Amino acid sequence: MSTERELPAVAPAVTAELVAALSPRLRKRLDAGVAKLAGRPLVQDGDTVRITVDDEGSELELHAPGGVVADAAAIRCGCLLAPDCLHRAAAASAAPVGSVDPVDPVADASGSVEKKPAPGSTAPEAPGPAPTPTPAADETATLPQRAAAQAVFAAAAAVLDAGSDGSGAVLQAELLRAAHTARLAGLPRAAAAAVSVVTALRAARAADPAFRLPDLVAALAESLYVAFRVPHAGGTDLTELRGTVRQSYASDGSLRLYGLFSEPVLTASGYAGAVTWTADADGRLYTVSDVAPGGAGRAVGAADRAVRIGDTALTHRELSRAGLVVSGATVSPSGRLGAGSGVRAVRASGTGWRAEPLDRLWAVPVAEQVGRALGGGHGLLFLEVTPVGAVREAAGDCLLADCAGVPLRLTAAHDHPALPHRNNLRLLAAARGSRLRVIARLAPAPHARAQLLAAEHPTLAGSRVDVGLDRLQQADLPSPVAGTAVPAAEEAPVHLLRRRVEQAASGGRRVLAFPGHSGADARRLDRHGLVTAGDILDALLAAAADRSRDAFGRLLPADPERFARAWLTAARYTDEVGRALCAAAWGG
């Protein structure tokens, strides 16, 4: 029995069903019920979690076999008003959003190329679905798919209209209902995007330190874009917009792998664990993961769990510095190693970052690595940097480094206090003048920016530090050396449009409809040659402020879908321009 505060994940359809069953009076009290539930005692006993919901001792039970509540009947309340009480819906709305589909557990968390599926279980891979036949050029979405896409667009538009500040449990449940409808209609990409929006909304409203506003913007843009495009797409475009639910694993024979580093995984949707990255002699990357329902404790301890491949006794921490020989290997398109019954693996010797074959990863030109990441690759960058110092930003300090003459900002990959990212970043920033090889994940921005994942030890030659798992000490730092001044990167004017996009996602349409929002920013964009950006900003502000009147002069309700289309145009534009500026900042 455990007293760790950790609600199990709840499937989207369950939350939507319980909220829809509430009376209008109880719906108005739902957000307050969610907040009240957060302070109640919680006890976990196997697959069952019990919460004391009132001072009389009434208990709410959530039965979650496999870590996910997949049926509304699995949430039972002992209060006098049950089953029509507020407690069941409040618990479902407070819990992480789960999935009952057999999907990749680390696709989103580790930043691999497959970004569409939501987190799932760590069971050995099942055979993938039958190969999808090549779509006909004139194939279009079915009527149920069009209806489901429209439902997702309408629900996401309502969320955007209210912003994260106004998107309480009721709006979240409507989006979860639309996500469930999309999944049943064969649109897993739209469903996963809608779930990602809800996850980001809950993190924002709970003041989760790991929440980042750009993550909410990206999730909203993906959800609106896919839902808007599905009814009009055909052929291969439609296949891409539909997405896939599970990864398929292909046989890859025998592999000789060398450990690179391990990183913790801790998602807002209630999954945690570790991912270890390895490479073969040709520089192709493979991952070994252990991700399951859990919290920060599991993320911290997963690195010392045995790797789930064959009969090897290696832990993730050991594998990151050793090697592995795998026979009968099965590999997903993202490079994730399968753990099927026919896979065999034994420990082998590892190698240093400055020795072959790993050394060749750092030999690839940086601009080429960035281009690969922006094109949908794994996103990892293998860099040689010289720390210069720390730079204070709104989200916290980041490490400023010189990377072959490029001023680079290295940020923390995760802000949870149980993980040592932030402290290690601060200490490495003090190692001025040290020439270090690092592994980072590209963070697209108008300036050179990446999340630091692993680095060479600043004083122990041949050693390295997994920034999310190992803890540096002050004694690990070299003697202070005066740093070389690196000019700060000039922010591109497109930030004027991006700021409006983020303001809308946070505060809703009304934030952009205030009379104080004039065309000054649009004129400034025009002066810098960004005429299209200025026009898009004008259209966005006009859509936010547009309120028609009826024949009697009364204001009619705003059109959230019109505003959503204008906002989506701005979000897509800033994303594409940001990619171009990012490539240019790295010398591409």
C-alpha positions in Angstrom: 0.0 0.0 0.0 1.3 3.4 -0.9 0.4 6.9 0.2 2.2 8.7 -2.8 -0.2 11.2 -4.3 -0.7 9.9 -7.7 -4.0 9.5 -9.5 -4.2 6.8 -12.2 -4.7 7.9 -15.8 -8.4 8.0 -17.0 -9.4 7.3 -20.6 -10.8 10.3 -22.5 -14.2 8.7 -23.1 -14.6 8.1 -19.3 -14.0 11.7 -18.4 -16.3 12.9 -21.2 -19.1 10.5 -20.1 -19.0 11.5 -16.4 -19.0 15.2 -17.1 -21.8 15.0 -19.7 -23.9 13.2 -17.0 -23.7 16.1 -14.6 -26.6 18.5 -14.2 -26.0 22.1 -15.3 -25.8 23.2 -11.7 -23.1 20.6 -10.9 -21.2 21.5 -14.1 -20.8 25.1 -12.8 -19.2 23.6 -9.6 -16.9 21.1 -11.4 -13.7 23.2 -11.3 -14.2 24.0 -7.6 -14.7 20.2 -7.1 -11.5 19.4 -8.9 -9.5 21.9 -6.8 -11.1 20.6 -3.6 -10.2 17.0 -4.5 -6.6 17.9 -4.9 -6.2 18.4 -1.1 -7.9 15.2 -0.1 -6.0 12.1 1.3 -5.2 9.5 -1.3 -4.1 5.9 -0.8 -3.0 3.4 -3.5 -3.6 -0.3 -3.0 -2.5 -2.3 -6.1 -4.7 -1.3 -9.0 -7.1 0.7 -6.8 -6.8 4.2 -5.6 -9.0 5.5 -2.8 -9.7 9.1 -2.0 -11.5 10.4 1.1 -13.9 13.0 -0.4 -15.5 14.6 2.6 -15.2 14.9 6.4 -17.7 12.1 6.9 -15.2 9.6 5.6 -16.9 8.8 2.3 -14.4 7.2 -0.1 -14.0 7.4 -3.9 -12.4 4.4 -5.6 -10.7 4.4 -9.0 -10.0 0.9 -10.3 -7.2 1.1 -12.9 -6.0 -2.3 -14.2 -2.8 -1.7 -16.2 -2.7 1.9 -14.8 -5.6 3.3 -16.8 -9.3 3.7 -15.8 -11.0 2.4 -19.0 -14.7 2.4 -17.9 -16.9 4.8 -16.0 -18.1 2.0 -13.7 -14.5 1.7 -12.5 -14.9 5.0 -10.6 -17.2 4.5 -7.6 -18.2 6.9 -4.9 -19.6 6.1 -1.4 -21.2 9.5 -0.8 -25.0 9.8 -0.4 -25.5 11.4 -3.9 -23.6 8.7 -5.8 -23.6 7.8 -8.6 -24.9 11.2 -9.7 -22.5 13.1 -7.5 -19.8 15.6 -8.5 -16.9 13.5 -7.0 -16.6 11.0 -9.9 -16.4 13.6 -12.6 -14.0 15.7 -10.5 -11.7 12.8 -10.0 -11.7 12.0 -13.7 -11.0 15.6 -14.5 -8.2 15.8 -12.1 -6.5 12.6 -13.2 -3.9 12.4 -16.1 -5.4 11.6 -19.5 -4.8 8.0 -20.3 -5.1 5.8 -23.4 -6.3 2.3 -23.8 -4.6 1.9 -27.2 -1.3 -0.1 -27.6 0.9 2.8 -28.6 4.5 3.8 -28.2 5.2 4.9 -24.6 8.1 7.2 -25.3 7.3 8.8 -28.7 6.3 12.1 -27.2 8.5 12.1 -24.1 11.8 11.3 -25.7 11.4 13.5 -28.7 11.8 10.8 -31.3 10.6 11.1 -34.8 7.1 9.6 -34.1 5.4 12.5 -32.3 1.8 11.7 -33.0 1.0 8.7 -30.6 0.3 9.3 -27.0 2.1 7.5 -24.2 1.1 3.9 -23.5 2.4 0.8 -21.8 5.8 -0.9 -21.7 4.6 -4.4 -22.7 6.7 -6.1 -25.4 5.7 -5.0 -28.9 2.7 -6.6 -30.5 2.7 -7.2 -34.3 1.8 -4.0 -36.1 -1.4 -3.8 -38.1 -1.4 -5.1 -41.7 0.5 -2.8 -44.1 -1.7 0.1 -45.2 -2.4 -0.2 -48.9 -1.3 2.7 -51.1 -4.3 5.1 -51.1 -6.0 6.0 -54.3 -5.3 9.5 -55.5 -9.0 10.3 -55.3 -9.6 8.8 -51.8 -11.3 11.2 -49.4 -12.3 11.2 -45.8 -15.5 9.3 -44.9 -18.5 11.0 -43.5 -17.8 9.8 -39.9 -14.2 11.1 -40.2 -15.4 14.5 -41.5 -17.9 14.8 -38.7 -15.3 13.8 -36.1 -12.8 16.3 -37.5 -15.4 19.0 -37.3 -16.1 18.1 -33.7 -12.4 18.3 -32.8 -12.1 21.7 -34.6 -15.1 23.1 -32.8 -14.0 21.9 -29.4 -10.4 23.2 -29.9 -11.8 26.5 -31.2 -13.9 26.8 -28.0 -10.7 26.2 -26.0 -8.8 28.8 -27.9 -11.6 31.3 -27.5 -11.5 30.9 -23.7 -7.7 30.5 -23.5 -6.1 28.3 -20.9 -7.3 30.6 -18.1 -10.9 30.0 -19.0 -10.8 26.4 -20.2 -12.0 24.5 -17.2 -13.0 20.9 -16.8 -16.2 21.2 -18.9 -14.4 22.5 -22.0 -11.7 20.0 -21.5 -14.3 17.2 -21.3 -15.8 18.4 -24.6 -12.4 18.2 -26.3 -11.9 14.7 -24.8 -15.2 13.6 -26.2 -14.2 14.9 -29.6 -10.9 13.0 -29.2 -12.7 9.8 -28.5 -15.0 10.3 -31.5 -11.9 10.9 -33.7 -10.3 7.7 -32.5 -13.3 5.7 -33.2 -13.6 7.2 -36.7 -10.0 6.2 -37.5 -8.3 9.6 -36.9 -5.7 8.7 -34.2 -3.5 11.8 -35.0 -6.4 14.2 -34.4 -7.3 12.3 -31.2 -3.8 12.4 -29.9 -3.5 16.1 -30.7 -6.7 16.8 -28.8 -5.5 14.8 -25.8 -2.2 16.8 -25.8 -4.2 20.0 -25.6 -6.1 18.8 -22.6 -2.9 17.7 -20.9 -1.2 21.0 -21.5 -4.3 22.9 -20.2 -4.3 20.9 -17.0 -0.6 21.6 -16.5 -1.2 25.3 -17.1 -4.1 25.6 -14.7 -2.3 23.6 -12.0 0.7 25.9 -12.3 2.9 22.9 -13.1 6.5 24.1 -13.2 7.1 21.9 -16.2 4.4 23.7 -18.2 5.6 25.7 -21.2 3.2 28.0 -23.1 4.8 27.1 -26.5 3.8 23.4 -25.8 0.2 24.5 -25.5 0.5 26.6 -28.7 2.0 23.7 -30.6 -0.7 21.2 -29.4 -3.5 23.6 -30.2 -2.1 24.3 -33.7 -1.7 20.6 -34.4 -5.2 19.9 -33.3 -6.8 22.7 -35.3 -4.6 22.0 -38.4 -5.3 18.3 -38.6 -9.1 18.8 -37.9 -9.3 21.5 -40.6 -7.4 19.6 -43.2 -9.0 16.2 -43.0 -12.3 17.0 -44.7 -10.4 18.5 -47.7 -7.5 16.1 -48.0 -7.1 13.0 -50.2 -4.6 10.3 -51.2 -1.3 10.3 -49.3 -2.1 13.6 -47.6 -5.2 12.1 -46.0 -3.1 9.0 -44.9 -0.6 11.3 -43.1 -3.4 13.3 -41.5 -5.2 10.2 -40.3 -2.0 9.0 -38.5 -1.3 5.6 -37.0 -2.1 4.2 -33.6 0.7 1.8 -33.0 4.3 1.3 -34.2 5.2 -1.6 -36.4 8.4 -3.4 -35.6 10.6 -4.8 -38.4 13.3 -7.5 -38.1 16.8 -6.0 -38.1 19.0 -9.0 -37.6 22.0 -8.7 -35.3 23.1 -5.4 -33.8 26.3 -4.2 -32.1 25.3 -1.1 -30.1 27.3 1.4 -28.0 25.7 3.4 -25.2 25.4 7.2 -25.5 23.4 8.5 -22.6 20.2 8.0 -20.6 17.4 10.5 -20.0 14.5 10.5 -17.6 10.9 10.6 -18.9 8.2 12.4 -16.9 5.1 13.4 -18.7 2.1 15.5 -17.6 -0.1 12.6 -18.7 1.1 10.4 -15.8 3.9 8.3 -17.3 7.5 8.1 -16.2 10.6 6.1 -16.7 13.9 6.3 -18.6 15.1 6.1 -22.2 18.6 5.0 -23.1 20.1 6.1 -26.4 22.6 3.9 -28.2 24.3 3.9 -31.6 25.7 1.3 -34.0 29.0 1.4 -35.9 27.3 3.4 -38.8 26.0 6.1 -36.4 22.3 5.0 -36.5 20.6 5.7 -33.2 18.5 3.1 -31.3 16.5 3.6 -28.0 15.7 1.2 -25.2 12.8 2.4 -23.0 11.2 1.7 -19.7 8.1 3.9 -19.4 4.9 3.1 -17.5 2.3 4.9 -15.4 4.1 6.7 -12.5 5.4 9.9 -11.1 8.7 11.6 -10.4 9.9 8.7 -8.2 9.7 6.3 -11.0 11.5 8.7 -13.3 14.4 9.0 -10.8 14.6 5.2 -10.1 14.0 3.9 -13.6 17.7 4.4 -14.6 18.7 1.7 -12.1 16.2 -0.9 -13.5 17.3 -3.7 -15.7 17.0 -3.2 -19.4 14.0 -5.1 -20.8 15.7 -6.8 -23.7 16.6 -10.5 -23.7 18.3 -11.8 -20.6 20.7 -8.9 -20.0 21.2 -7.8 -16.4 22.3 -4.3 -17.5 20.6 -1.3 -16.0 19.8 1.8 -18.1 22.5 3.7 -16.3 25.1 1.0 -17.1 24.0 0.6 -20.7 24.5 4.3 -21.3 28.3 3.7 -20.8 28.6 0.1 -21.9 27.5 -1.8 -25.1 25.0 -4.4 -26.2 25.0 -7.2 -28.7 21.4 -8.0 -29.9 20.4 -10.9 -32.0 16.9 -11.3 -33.6 16.4 -7.5 -33.1 13.1 -5.9 -33.9 13.1 -2.1 -34.5 10.4 0.5 -34.9 10.6 3.3 -37.5 11.8 5.6 -34.7 14.7 3.3 -33.8 13.1 1.9 -30.6 14.2 -1.7 -29.9 11.5 -4.3 -29.3 11.5 -6.7 -26.5 9.8 -9.7 -28.1 10.3 -13.3 -27.0 12.7 -14.0 -29.9 15.1 -11.1 -29.0 18.4 -12.0 -27.3 20.8 -9.5 -25.9 24.1 -9.7 -24.0 26.4 -7.1 -22.5 29.4 -5.9 -24.5 32.1 -3.3 -24.1 31.3 0.4 -24.6 33.4 3.2 -25.9 34.0 6.8 -25.2 32.5 9.8 -27.1 35.9 10.7 -28.6 36.6 7.1 -29.8 35.2 5.3 -32.8 32.5 4.7 -33.7 30.8 7.3 -31.6 33.3 10.0 -32.5 31.8 10.2 -36.0 28.5 11.6 -34.5 30.3 14.8 -33.6 32.0 15.0 -37.1 28.7 15.8 -38.8 28.5 19.5 -39.5 26.2 21.3 -37.1 24.1 22.9 -39.8 23.5 19.5 -41.3 22.4 18.1 -37.9 20.0 21.0 -37.4 18.5 20.5 -40.9 17.9 16.9 -40.2 16.2 17.7 -36.9 14.0 20.3 -38.5 13.1 17.9 -41.2 11.5 15.4 -38.7 14.6 13.5 -37.5 15.3 12.4 -34.0 16.2 16.0 -32.9 19.5 15.2 -31.2 22.5 17.4 -31.7 26.1 16.3 -31.1 28.0 19.5 -30.3 31.4 20.8 -29.0 30.9 23.8 -26.9 32.7 26.2 -24.6 30.6 27.4 -21.6 30.6 31.2 -21.3 28.2 31.7 -18.4 24.5 31.9 -17.5 21.8 34.0 -19.1 18.6 34.8 -17.1 15.3 34.2 -18.9 11.7 34.3 -17.8 11.7 30.5 -17.5 14.9 30.4 -15.5 18.7 30.6 -16.2 20.2 28.9 -19.2 23.7 28.1 -20.1 25.3 30.4 -22.7 28.0 28.7 -24.7 30.1 29.2 -27.8 29.6 26.5 -30.5 32.0 27.1 -33.3 31.4 30.8 -33.2 27.6 30.5 -32.8 26.2 31.9 -29.5 24.2 28.9 -28.2 21.7 28.8 -25.3 21.4 25.4 -23.6 18.3 25.0 -21.5 17.0 22.5 -19.0 15.1 19.6 -20.6 12.8 19.3 -17.6 12.0 21.6 -14.6 10.7 19.1 -12.1 12.6 19.6 -8.8 13.1 15.9 -8.4 15.3 15.8 -11.5 18.8 17.5 -11.5 18.5 19.2 -14.9 18.4 22.8 -13.6 21.1 22.3 -10.9 23.5 20.6 -13.3 22.9 23.4 -15.9 23.9 26.0 -13.3 27.1 24.2 -12.4 28.1 23.6 -16.0 27.6 27.3 -16.7 30.3 27.9 -14.1 32.8 25.7 -16.0 33.9 28.6 -18.2 36.6 27.9 -20.7 36.1 24.1 -20.7 35.8 22.5 -24.1 33.1 19.9 -23.8 31.2 17.6 -26.0 27.5 17.6 -25.3 24.3 16.0 -26.6 21.3 18.2 -26.8 17.8 18.3 -28.3 17.1 21.1 -30.8 14.6 23.7 -29.5 13.5 25.6 -32.6 13.9 29.3 -32.1 15.1 32.3 -34.0 18.4 31.9 -32.2 20.6 28.8 -31.6 18.9 27.0 -28.7 18.8 23.4 -27.5 17.9 21.3 -24.4 21.0 19.9 -22.7 20.7 16.1 -22.2 24.3 14.9 -21.6 27.8 16.3 -21.4 31.4 15.3 -20.9 32.5 15.7 -17.3 34.2 19.0 -16.8 37.2 17.6 -14.9 37.3 13.8 -15.3 38.6 13.0 -18.8 36.7 10.2 -20.5 33.7 10.5 -18.1 30.3 11.9 -19.0 27.2 13.2 -17.2 23.6 12.3 -17.9 22.2 15.7 -17.0 18.8 14.4 -16.0 20.0 11.6 -13.8 23.5 12.3 -12.5 24.1 15.1 -10.0 27.2 17.3 -10.3 28.8 18.8 -7.3 30.7 22.0 -6.8 33.9 19.9 -6.4 33.5 18.6 -10.0 34.1 22.0 -11.5 37.5 23.2 -12.7 39.2 26.3 -11.5 37.4 29.5 -12.6 38.5 30.7 -16.0 37.5 34.0 -17.5 34.9 33.4 -20.2 35.0 34.7 -23.7 32.3 37.3 -24.4 29.7 36.0 -26.9 27.3 38.5 -28.4 23.7 37.9 -27.6 21.5 36.8 -30.5 19.3 39.5 -31.9 15.6 38.5 -31.7 13.8 38.4 -35.0 10.9 40.8 -35.5 8.6 37.8 -36.1 8.3 37.6 -32.3 5.8 40.4 -32.5 3.3 37.9 -34.2 4.3 35.0 -32.0 3.6 37.0 -28.9 0.0 37.5 -30.0 -0.4 33.8 -30.8 0.8 32.9 -27.3 -1.3 35.6 -25.6 -4.4 34.1 -27.3 -3.6 30.6 -26.2 -3.2 31.8 -22.6 -5.9 34.5 -22.2 -8.3 33.7 -25.1 -9.8 35.8 -27.9 -10.8 38.6 -25.6 -7.1 39.4 -24.8 -6.6 40.4 -28.4 -9.9 42.2 -28.7 -8.9 45.0 -26.2 -9.0 48.5 -27.8 -5.3 49.0 -26.9 -4.2 46.5 -29.6 -3.5 48.8 -32.5 -1.7 48.1 -35.8 1.7 49.4 -34.4 3.2 45.9 -34.4 1.9 45.2 -37.9 3.6 48.4 -39.2 6.8 47.5 -37.5 6.7 44.1 -39.2 6.2 45.9 -42.5 9.2 48.1 -42.0 11.4 44.9 -41.5 10.1 43.5 -44.8 7.7 41.0 -43.1 4.7 42.2 -45.0 2.9 38.9 -44.9 3.4 38.7 -41.1 1.9 42.2 -40.8 -1.1 41.2 -42.9 -1.6 38.0 -40.8 -1.4 40.0 -37.6 -4.0 42.5 -38.9 -6.4 39.6 -39.8 -5.9 38.0 -36.4 -6.7 41.2 -34.4 -9.7 41.9 -36.7 -11.1 38.3 -36.1 -10.6 38.8 -32.3 -12.5 42.1 -32.3 -15.2 41.2 -34.7 -18.7 41.2 -33.1 -21.7 41.6 -35.4 -25.0 43.1 -34.3 -28.5 42.0 -34.9 -31.3 44.2 -36.4 -31.8 45.8 -33.0 -28.2 46.8 -32.5 -27.4 44.1 -30.0 -24.1 42.3 -30.0 -24.2 38.8 -31.4 -22.0 36.0 -30.0 -18.4 36.0 -31.4 -17.5 33.4 -34.0 -14.9 31.2 -32.3 -14.2 29.2 -35.5 -13.4 32.3 -37.6 -11.0 33.4 -34.9 -9.5 29.9 -34.7 -8.8 29.9 -38.5 -7.1 33.3 -38.2 -5.1 32.1 -35.2 -4.1 28.9 -36.9 -2.8 30.9 -39.9 -0.6 32.9 -37.6 0.6 29.9 -35.7 1.5 28.0 -38.8 3.3 31.0 -40.3 5.4 31.7 -37.2 6.3 28.0 -37.0 7.6 27.9 -40.6 9.4 31.3 -40.3 10.8 30.2 -37.0 12.3 27.0 -38.6 13.9 29.1 -41.4 15.3 31.5 -38.8 16.5 28.6 -36.6 18.4 27.1 -39.6 20.0 30.4 -40.4 21.0 31.0 -36.7 22.9 27.7 -36.8 24.6 28.6 -40.1 22.3 26.6 -42.3 
